[in-house]
Amino acid sequence: MGSGRKDESSSLEDALLLQNGVSGFYAGDGSVDFNGKPVLKNKSGNWKACSFILGNVSAARNVTTWQGTCYLTPLIGAILADTYCGRYWTIAGFTTFYLIGLCTITLSASVPALKPAKCINSKCPSAAPAQYAVFFFGLYMIALGTGGIKPCIWPFGADQFDDTDPRERVKKGSYFNWFYFSQNIGAIIAASLLVWIQENVGWGLGFGIPTLLIGFAIVSLFLGTPFYRFQKSGGSPLTRICQVLVASFRKRNVAMPEDGNLLFETQDISSAIKGSRKLEHTDEVRCLDKAALVSAAEIGTGDTYDPWRVCTVTQVEELKILIRMFPIWATGIVFSAVYAQMSTLFVEQGKMMKRAIGSFTIPAASLSFFNHISVIICVPIYDRVIVPIARKYTGKERGFSQLQRMGIGLFISVICMSVAALVEIKRLQLAKILGLIHVEVSVPLSILWQIPQYVLLGSAEVFTFIGQHEFFYEQAPDAMRSLCSALSLLTNSLGNYLSSLILTIVNGITTEGGKTGWIPDNLNEGHLDYFFWLLAGLSFLNMIVYMVFARRYKEKKTS
């Protein structure tokens, strides 16, 4: 009872603020301060708060240790954030797990008792069971920490900008750009400086530096606490989804009224879902609207307060939003499959090209450096040049809508794969001319010809990946933003799986009857260009499907 009265008085306080005309001083998107009070705009949020958050991201990106299959942990972290802890405490808690994991790995690489014995004459003894246990404990603590940081750090930074303030909405669009920029700065440092330290100085120091940075990041996160804006947790999103499905199924035989105003919704200013604004009713997937029907029998028994029988319109619309977002989400998987080539077949292609420049040999995998550089160059150009120009023609605050931005990135990905195919055609032609088809040696075509495909892929990232993160934040229900961010991240892993599946199918079909196949061990005998053309074709079809659903997509409307 006490808790209910507290929530009720809080709602009344918000209403009085609106009636007194001082809401302009407060964030209008439901943000509160650390103590749960309405937050003043001029003393919180914006870039002042984000500076503490971005430091946390860059430190995490400087770690080159564990990049395994951490695909499910973001979903766990997101559900905890949306249901119980909120994004701030989820980040704080899971960053601590991350730090513990890094400390363990650092000790494993530094303390003699925790390290395997040194190799003697190329013979390296196996690690002891206890040493394995310590090492893998560190790895899985890092994996667990990643699960809480990734789905929450993007939306928590975006929470610092008020949706209801036009000026802050523009700044929020820039925030997503500069967040991704900082990630790529961290990636370059991790892939260059830290790797050099690990290989030339020692693994202990190589792991110790990011451990120290993560420690500073945690301190930075807590130092910014007085400036943050917080969104209240709305309870379990999975429970609310199940309630809508159960309630609508129970009334599957009940006739739907034509007037949507007859559906159940709380009369309060704010939604019945804590920390969420009300959502306007839409006419899509009307079968779910039955969950918000109130029958005469339910009025008589008082079951209107049972969410397993009667849901609010806002709760129903939450599920509708997820359904509308699903096709857009699915097209991101194909884009991620293209992105996966940067660390797989682009590298294999580079190994079969001329990599020597004077006395220096370029590692094939190092060309991903140009991908990161492309992002670092393109983000400022997009944010400071393209957006202002596009704004003049489109009239949109951010130049392009998120859907338009993602579509441009999908188009660039088609060009990227086409360029990769053309480079491979040139490489195979040269191999044929020089009689190197059946010889597993590199072809005298400079690996620098690969730079355009890496640059194009980086440009596509700036449009699609950043647009995707922004889209899944803006269009997500207020109380499901961490979950939708985790689903956005999930496209990366599913894209890797899709790439592997396509590769397996192609190899199975093209090697039938003892044929060499498109992608043999000796690429000079194969047709890697066909595979790149296949991905270009799939990307084109994916873009067409995306355009169809993007044109039909109805943006969420709050009330």
C-alpha positions in Angstrom: 0.0 0.0 0.0 2.8 2.4 0.9 4.5 1.9 -2.4 1.3 2.5 -4.3 0.7 5.8 -2.5 4.2 6.9 -3.2 3.7 6.2 -7.0 0.4 8.0 -6.9 1.8 11.1 -5.2 4.7 11.1 -7.7 2.1 11.1 -10.5 0.2 14.0 -8.9 3.5 15.9 -8.5 4.2 15.5 -12.2 0.7 16.7 -13.1 1.0 19.8 -10.9 4.3 20.6 -12.6 2.6 20.5 -15.9 -0.4 22.5 -14.7 1.9 25.2 -13.3 3.6 25.7 -16.6 7.1 24.9 -15.3 7.6 21.7 -17.2 10.0 23.4 -19.6 12.6 23.4 -16.8 12.3 19.7 -16.4 13.0 16.8 -18.8 9.7 15.9 -20.5 10.5 12.3 -21.2 10.0 11.0 -17.6 13.7 11.3 -16.7 14.5 11.4 -13.0 17.7 12.1 -11.0 19.6 9.6 -8.8 17.0 10.0 -6.0 14.0 9.5 -8.2 13.0 13.2 -8.4 12.0 15.1 -11.6 15.3 16.2 -13.2 16.2 19.8 -14.1 17.4 20.1 -17.7 20.1 22.7 -17.1 21.8 20.7 -14.4 21.7 17.2 -15.9 22.0 15.1 -19.1 23.3 16.3 -22.4 27.0 16.0 -23.3 28.1 16.9 -19.7 26.7 13.5 -18.6 27.8 11.6 -21.7 31.4 12.5 -21.2 31.5 10.1 -18.2 29.7 7.4 -20.2 31.9 7.6 -23.3 35.0 7.1 -21.2 33.5 3.8 -20.0 33.0 2.6 -23.6 36.4 3.5 -24.9 38.1 1.6 -22.0 36.1 -1.5 -22.7 37.0 -1.4 -26.4 40.7 -1.3 -25.5 40.5 -5.0 -24.4 41.6 -7.5 -27.0 41.2 -10.6 -24.9 37.8 -12.2 -25.1 35.7 -11.8 -28.2 34.1 -15.1 -28.2 30.5 -16.1 -28.3 29.0 -13.5 -25.9 25.7 -13.5 -27.8 23.2 -14.4 -25.2 24.5 -12.4 -22.2 23.4 -9.0 -23.6 19.8 -10.3 -23.6 20.3 -11.2 -19.9 21.7 -7.8 -19.1 18.9 -6.0 -21.0 16.1 -7.9 -19.2 17.7 -7.2 -15.8 18.0 -3.5 -16.7 14.4 -3.1 -18.0 12.9 -5.2 -15.3 14.7 -4.5 -12.0 18.0 -2.5 -11.9 17.7 0.2 -14.5 20.5 0.9 -17.0 22.8 2.8 -14.6 23.1 0.1 -12.0 23.2 -2.7 -14.6 26.2 -1.0 -16.3 27.9 -0.3 -12.9 27.4 -3.9 -11.7 28.4 -5.7 -14.9 31.4 -3.4 -15.4 32.6 -4.6 -12.0 32.3 -8.2 -13.3 34.2 -7.1 -16.3 37.0 -5.7 -14.1 37.1 -8.8 -12.0 37.5 -10.9 -15.2 40.3 -8.6 -16.5 42.1 -8.7 -13.1 41.9 -12.5 -13.2 43.3 -12.7 -16.7 46.1 -10.2 -15.8 47.1 -12.4 -12.8 46.9 -15.5 -15.0 49.4 -13.9 -17.4 51.7 -12.4 -14.7 51.8 -14.7 -11.6 54.2 -17.6 -12.2 52.1 -20.1 -10.3 49.1 -19.3 -12.6 51.0 -19.5 -15.8 51.9 -22.7 -17.7 55.6 -23.6 -17.7 57.8 -22.1 -20.4 58.3 -23.9 -23.6 61.6 -25.8 -24.0 62.9 -26.6 -27.5 59.5 -25.9 -29.1 57.8 -28.2 -26.6 55.2 -26.4 -24.5 53.7 -28.2 -21.5 50.0 -28.1 -20.9 48.5 -25.8 -18.3 47.5 -27.4 -15.0 43.8 -27.8 -14.3 43.9 -25.0 -11.7 45.5 -22.7 -14.2 42.8 -23.5 -16.7 40.2 -22.9 -14.1 41.6 -19.4 -13.2 41.9 -18.5 -16.9 38.4 -19.5 -18.0 36.9 -17.9 -14.8 38.4 -14.7 -16.0 37.1 -15.1 -19.6 33.6 -15.9 -18.5 33.5 -13.0 -16.1 34.4 -10.8 -19.0 31.7 -12.4 -21.1 29.2 -11.8 -18.3 30.3 -8.2 -17.9 30.0 -7.6 -21.6 26.3 -8.8 -21.4 25.4 -6.0 -19.0 27.4 -3.2 -20.6 26.6 -3.6 -24.3 22.8 -3.4 -24.3 22.7 -0.6 -21.7 25.5 1.8 -22.5 24.0 3.0 -25.8 20.5 3.8 -24.4 21.8 5.1 -21.1 23.8 7.8 -23.0 20.8 8.5 -25.2 18.7 8.9 -22.0 20.6 12.0 -21.2 18.8 13.9 -24.0 15.1 14.8 -23.7 12.8 13.4 -26.4 10.3 16.2 -25.9 12.9 19.0 -26.5 13.6 19.6 -30.2 17.1 20.9 -29.5 18.1 18.0 -27.4 16.6 15.5 -30.0 19.2 16.9 -32.5 22.0 16.4 -30.0 20.8 12.9 -29.4 21.3 12.1 -33.0 24.9 13.4 -32.8 25.4 11.3 -29.6 24.9 8.0 -31.5 27.4 9.2 -34.2 30.1 10.1 -31.7 29.5 7.0 -29.6 30.4 4.8 -32.5 33.3 7.1 -33.3 34.7 6.5 -29.8 34.3 2.8 -30.2 36.4 2.8 -33.3 39.1 4.9 -31.7 39.2 2.3 -28.9 39.3 -0.5 -31.5 42.4 1.0 -33.3 44.2 1.4 -30.0 43.4 -2.2 -29.0 44.4 -3.6 -32.4 47.7 -1.7 -32.6 49.2 -0.4 -29.3 48.0 -3.1 -27.0 48.7 -6.0 -29.4 52.3 -4.6 -29.8 52.8 -4.4 -26.0 51.5 -8.0 -25.6 53.8 -9.4 -28.2 56.9 -7.3 -27.6 56.8 -6.4 -23.9 54.6 -9.0 -22.2 51.1 -10.3 -21.8 50.9 -9.2 -18.2 51.4 -5.6 -19.1 49.2 -6.0 -22.2 46.3 -7.1 -20.1 47.2 -4.8 -17.2 46.7 -1.6 -19.1 43.1 -2.3 -20.1 42.4 -3.5 -16.6 43.6 -0.2 -15.3 41.5 1.7 -17.9 38.4 -0.2 -16.9 39.1 0.7 -13.3 39.3 4.4 -14.3 36.1 3.9 -16.3 34.2 2.7 -13.3 35.4 5.7 -11.3 34.4 8.0 -14.2 30.9 6.4 -14.3 30.3 7.0 -10.6 31.7 10.6 -10.7 29.1 11.5 -13.3 26.2 10.3 -11.1 24.9 13.8 -10.0 24.6 14.8 -13.7 22.8 11.8 -15.1 19.1 11.4 -16.0 17.6 8.1 -15.1 14.6 6.2 -16.6 12.6 4.1 -14.2 12.4 0.3 -14.8 9.0 -0.8 -16.0 8.9 -4.4 -14.9 9.5 -7.5 -16.9 8.9 -6.9 -20.7 8.6 -10.6 -21.2 5.8 -10.8 -18.7 3.9 -8.0 -20.3 4.3 -9.6 -23.7 2.9 -12.9 -22.4 0.0 -11.1 -20.7 -1.1 -9.6 -24.0 -0.9 -12.9 -25.8 -2.8 -14.7 -23.0 -5.5 -12.0 -22.7 -6.0 -11.8 -26.4 -6.2 -15.6 -26.8 -8.8 -15.8 -24.0 -11.0 -13.4 -26.0 -10.3 -14.8 -29.4 -14.0 -15.3 -30.0 -15.1 -11.9 -28.8 -16.1 -9.4 -31.5 -13.9 -6.3 -31.9 -15.6 -2.9 -31.7 -14.8 -0.5 -34.6 -14.1 2.4 -32.2 -10.6 2.0 -30.7 -11.5 4.5 -28.0 -13.5 1.7 -26.3 -10.3 -0.2 -25.5 -9.0 -0.1 -21.9 -6.4 2.5 -21.0 -5.6 4.1 -17.6 -7.0 7.6 -17.1 -3.8 8.8 -15.4 -1.5 11.2 -17.2 1.3 8.6 -17.3 1.1 5.0 -18.4 0.3 2.1 -16.0 3.8 0.8 -17.0 6.3 2.5 -14.7 8.7 4.8 -16.5 6.8 4.6 -19.8 4.7 7.1 -21.7 1.3 6.2 -23.1 1.3 4.9 -26.7 -1.4 5.8 -29.1 -3.6 3.0 -30.5 -2.9 1.7 -34.0 -5.0 -0.4 -36.4 -2.3 -3.0 -37.1 -2.5 -6.6 -35.8 -6.0 -5.9 -34.5 -6.3 -9.4 -33.0 -4.1 -8.3 -30.2 -6.5 -5.4 -29.4 -8.8 -8.0 -27.8 -6.4 -8.0 -24.9 -7.6 -4.5 -24.1 -11.3 -5.3 -24.4 -13.3 -5.1 -21.1 -16.3 -7.5 -21.0 -19.4 -7.0 -18.9 -18.4 -10.2 -16.9 -14.9 -8.7 -16.1 -16.5 -5.5 -14.9 -18.8 -7.5 -12.6 -16.0 -9.6 -11.1 -13.4 -6.8 -11.0 -11.0 -8.6 -13.3 -10.2 -5.3 -15.1 -7.3 -5.1 -12.6 -5.9 -8.5 -13.7 -3.3 -7.9 -16.5 -3.6 -11.5 -17.5 -7.2 -10.8 -18.5 -7.3 -7.1 -19.4 -4.2 -5.1 -20.7 -3.9 -1.4 -21.4 -3.7 -0.1 -24.9 -0.1 0.9 -24.2 0.8 -2.6 -23.2 -0.8 -4.0 -26.4 1.0 -1.4 -28.5 4.4 -2.4 -27.0 4.0 -5.9 -28.6 2.8 -4.3 -31.8 5.9 -2.2 -32.0 8.1 -5.3 -31.6 6.2 -7.0 -34.4 6.5 -3.9 -36.7 10.3 -3.8 -36.0 10.9 -7.4 -36.7 11.3 -7.2 -40.5 13.6 -4.2 -40.1 15.6 -6.2 -37.5 15.8 -9.3 -39.8 17.3 -7.3 -42.7 20.1 -6.3 -40.4 21.2 -9.9 -40.2 22.1 -10.0 -43.9 24.1 -6.7 -43.6 26.0 -8.3 -40.6 26.8 -11.3 -42.8 28.4 -8.9 -45.3 30.3 -7.2 -42.4 31.6 -10.6 -41.3 33.6 -10.9 -44.5 36.0 -8.3 -43.2 37.5 -10.7 -40.7 37.1 -13.8 -42.9 37.2 -13.9 -46.6 38.6 -10.4 -47.1 41.6 -11.7 -45.1 41.9 -14.9 -47.1 41.7 -12.8 -50.3 44.5 -10.5 -49.0 46.8 -13.5 -48.2 46.8 -14.4 -51.9 47.9 -10.9 -53.0 51.3 -9.1 -53.0 51.7 -7.9 -49.3 55.4 -6.8 -49.4 56.2 -3.1 -49.6 59.9 -2.8 -49.6 61.2 -4.9 -46.7 57.9 -4.7 -44.8 55.2 -7.3 -45.2 51.6 -6.2 -44.5 49.6 -8.7 -42.4 46.4 -9.4 -44.4 44.2 -8.9 -41.3 45.7 -5.5 -40.7 43.8 -3.9 -43.5 40.8 -3.7 -41.2 42.6 -0.6 -40.0 41.2 1.2 -43.0 37.7 0.2 -42.0 38.2 1.9 -38.6 39.8 4.9 -40.2 36.9 5.1 -42.7 34.5 5.3 -39.8 36.6 7.9 -37.9 36.6 10.1 -41.0 33.0 9.5 -42.1 31.4 10.2 -38.7 32.5 13.9 -38.5 31.7 14.4 -42.2 28.2 12.9 -41.7 27.5 14.7 -38.5 28.9 18.1 -39.5 28.5 18.3 -43.3 25.9 15.8 -44.6 23.3 16.2 -41.9 23.1 20.0 -42.2 22.9 19.8 -46.0 20.2 17.0 -45.9 18.2 19.0 -43.2 17.7 21.8 -45.7 16.1 19.5 -48.3 14.3 17.0 -46.1 13.2 19.3 -43.2 14.1 16.5 -40.8 16.0 17.4 -37.6 18.7 14.8 -38.2 18.8 15.2 -42.0 17.6 11.7 -42.7 15.2 9.5 -40.8 16.8 6.4 -39.2 15.1 4.2 -41.8 16.5 6.3 -44.7 20.0 6.3 -43.1 20.0 2.5 -42.7 18.8 2.1 -46.4 21.7 4.1 -47.6 24.1 1.9 -45.7 22.5 -1.2 -47.2 23.0 0.2 -50.7 26.7 1.0 -49.9 27.1 -2.7 -48.8 26.0 -3.9 -52.2 28.7 -1.7 -53.8 31.2 -2.9 -51.3 30.7 -6.6 -52.2 30.7 -5.7 -55.9 34.1 -4.0 -55.6 35.5 -7.0 -53.7 34.3 -9.2 -56.5 35.9 -7.0 -59.1 39.2 -7.1 -57.2 39.1 -10.9 -57.1 38.3 -11.1 -60.8 41.4 -9.0 -61.5 43.5 -11.2 -59.2 42.3 -14.4 -60.9 43.0 -13.0 -64.4 46.5 -12.2 -63.3 47.0 -15.7 -61.8 45.8 -17.2 -65.1 48.2 -15.0 -67.2 51.1 -15.9 -65.0 50.3 -19.6 -64.9 49.7 -19.6 -61.1 46.2 -21.2 -61.2 47.4 -24.5 -59.7 50.1 -23.1 -57.6 49.2 -22.0 -54.0 51.2 -18.7 -54.1 50.2 -15.1 -53.8 49.5 -13.2 -57.0 51.6 -10.0 -57.8 48.6 -7.7 -57.3 49.1 -5.3 -54.4 47.0 -5.9 -51.3 46.3 -2.1 -51.3 43.7 -2.8 -54.0 41.6 -4.1 -51.1 41.5 -0.7 -49.4 38.3 0.5 -51.3 36.2 -2.4 -50.1 37.3 -1.8 -46.5 36.6 1.9 -46.8 33.2 1.2 -48.3 32.3 -1.2 -45.5 33.3 1.4 -43.0 31.0 4.0 -44.7 28.2 1.5 -44.7 28.7 1.0 -41.0 28.3 4.7 -40.3 24.9 4.6 -42.0 23.5 1.2 -41.1 24.9 0.2 -37.8 24.6 3.7 -36.2 21.2 4.1 -37.8 20.2 0.7 -36.5 21.2 1.6 -32.9 19.4 4.9 -33.1 16.3 3.3 -34.6 16.0 0.5 -32.0 16.3 3.2 -29.2 13.9 5.7 -30.7 11.2 3.3 -31.8 11.4 0.9 -28.9 8.8 1.2 -26.2 10.1 3.3 -23.3 10.3 0.4 -20.9 11.9 -2.0 -23.5 14.8 0.1 -24.8 17.6 -2.1 -23.3 15.9 -5.2 -24.6 15.6 -3.7 -28.1 19.2 -2.6 -28.0 20.2 -6.2 -27.1 18.1 -7.4 -30.1 20.0 -4.9 -32.3 23.3 -6.4 -31.1 22.0 -9.9 -31.8 22.0 -9.2 -35.5 25.8 -9.2 -35.4 26.1 -12.7 -34.1 23.3 -14.0 -36.3 25.0 -12.4 -39.3 28.1 -14.4 -38.5 26.0 -17.6 -38.3 24.3 -16.7 -41.6 27.7 -16.1 -43.2 28.9 -19.6 -42.0 25.7 -21.2 -43.2 25.9 -19.6 -46.7 29.6 -20.7 -46.9 28.7 -24.2 -45.9 25.9 -24.5 -48.5 28.0 -23.0 -51.3 30.9 -25.4 -50.5 28.5 -28.3 -50.4 27.0 -27.5 -53.8 30.1 -26.4 -55.7 32.3 -29.3 -54.6 29.8 -32.0 -55.7 31.3 -34.7 -57.9 34.8 -33.9 -56.8 34.8 -30.4 -58.2 37.2 -27.8 -56.8 34.5 -25.5 -55.7 34.3 -21.7 -55.3 36.4 -21.5 -52.2 39.1 -24.2 -52.1 42.2 -24.1 -50.0 44.1 -22.7 -53.0 42.0 -19.6 -53.9 43.8 -19.4 -57.3 41.9 -22.5 -58.3 38.5 -21.3 -57.1 36.1 -18.5 -57.7 35.9 -16.4 -54.6 34.5 -13.7 -56.9 31.3 -15.8 -57.5 30.8 -15.9 -53.7 31.2 -12.1 -53.4 28.8 -11.6 -56.3 26.4 -13.9 -54.5 26.6 -11.8 -51.3 26.2 -8.7 -53.4 23.0 -10.2 -54.9 21.7 -11.3 -51.6 22.4 -7.8 -50.2 20.5 -6.2 -53.1 17.5 -8.5 -52.5 17.7 -7.7 -48.8 17.7 -4.0 -49.6 14.6 -4.4 -51.7 12.8 -6.3 -48.9 14.0 -3.6 -46.5 12.6 -0.8 -48.7 9.2 -2.5 -48.8 8.9 -2.8 -45.0 10.5 0.6 -44.4 7.9 2.3 -46.6 5.1 0.6 -44.6 6.6 1.2 -41.2 4.5 3.4 -38.9 6.5 5.2 -36.2 5.4 5.0 -32.6 3.4 7.9 -31.3 3.3 8.8 -27.6 0.5 10.7 -25.9 
